[in-house]
Amino acid sequence: MEKRYPVSGRFGQEEWNRLSELLEFFNGESIGDVSINDGLKVCVNHTYETFHDFKEMVEEVGHLKSENCKLKNRVKELEEKHKEIKTGIMELNRMILKTEYNSCL
């Protein structure tokens, strides 16, 4: 059977708070006395899950940045086409006005 040890020692306030939170978690889960090995397994699993989630978020951020870049390029293309269309409309309008003016002469 695995030995179980009480938490003792001189810890800084931050470390003590973390250990206390971990102890509260174990007590809240009705685990009772927890071996160091079990505690480490929980911490390692939680750390692994956190890193896995972080990796997924980093990948998603990369994907979103790529999509954002594509959308910005598409907006530039559409703005250029809008400018061309607007210029074409202005040219047609000018030609219509010129034709109307010439027909009045």
C-alpha positions, -999 to 999 in steps of 0.1 A, spaced: 0 0 0 12 35 -9 23 58 20 3 89 25 20 121 38 5 152 53 15 185 36 41 202 57 71 225 52 78 261 46 60 274 16 55 309 2 20 323 4 13 316 -33 25 280 -31 5 275 1 -26 289 -15 -22 265 -44 -17 235 -21 -47 246 -1 -68 248 -32 -57 214 -43 -65 200 -8 -99 216 -9 -105 200 -43 -96 166 -31 -117 170 1 -146 184 -20 -144 154 -43 -146 131 -12 -113 116 -20 -101 118 16 -64 111 22 -46 115 -11 -13 100 -19 15 121 -34 14 99 -64 -24 104 -69 -20 141 -64 7 143 -90 -14 122 -114 -42 147 -111 -18 177 -115 -1 161 -145 -34 152 -161 -47 187 -156 -15 202 -169 -17 180 -200 -53 190 -206 -44 226 -202 -15 224 -227 -37 204 -251 -64 231 -249 -37 258 -253 -23 241 -284 -58 239 -299 -63 276 -292 -30 285 -308 -39 265 -339 -73 282 -340 -57 316 -337 -34 307 -366 -64 296 -386 -83 328 -378 -53 350 -387 -50 333 -420 -87 337 -427 -85 374 -416 -56 379 -441 -77 363 -469 -107 385 -460 -86 417 -460 -72 408 -494 -107 401 -507 -119 435 -493 -90 452 -512 -100 434 -544 -137 445 -540 -127 481 -532 -106 481 -564 -135 467 -584 -159 492 -568 -135 520 -578 -134 507 -614 -172 505 -615 -176 540 -601 -152 553 -626 -171 535 -654 -204 550 -642 -189 585 -641 -175 580 -676 -209 568 -689 -226 597 -672 -202 621 -688 -207 606 -722 -245 608 -718 -243 644 -708 -220 651 -737 -244 634 -761 -274 653 -747 -255 685 -751 -245 678 -787 -281 668 -796 -293 702 -783 -270 721 -806 
